[in-house]
Amino acid sequence: MRYLVAGIFLLIVNLIYSSYAIHVSKDYAKKLSQLKQEKDKHLKIKAQIEKSVNYTSVKSYVEKTGFNPIDWSQVRVIRAD
């Protein structure tokens, strides 16, 4: 009788854990699909921004015109007293 009760108890615990594992697995799958959608959305937005700004052509234009980047170690703040 003791073994029957222990077996039934273990079966019930196993079913509860299995239902929990399935629930967590579905939640992770949902989050993973949402992450993939956000990643695709981010890549599309990034492509649109690069198309609008066209960073590579702006960079080549700046290099042609002789633009010198700022050396922040030489910049000083002047206070007005």
HUQUISUL-V869693 format. One record per pair of residues at least 24 apart in sequence whose C-alpha atoms are under 10 Angstrom apart, sorted by the first residue. I is the first residue (numbers start at 1). J is the second residue. D is the distance in Angstrom with one decimal. If there is no record, write none. Layout:
i=I j=J d=D
i=I j=J d=D
This chain:
none
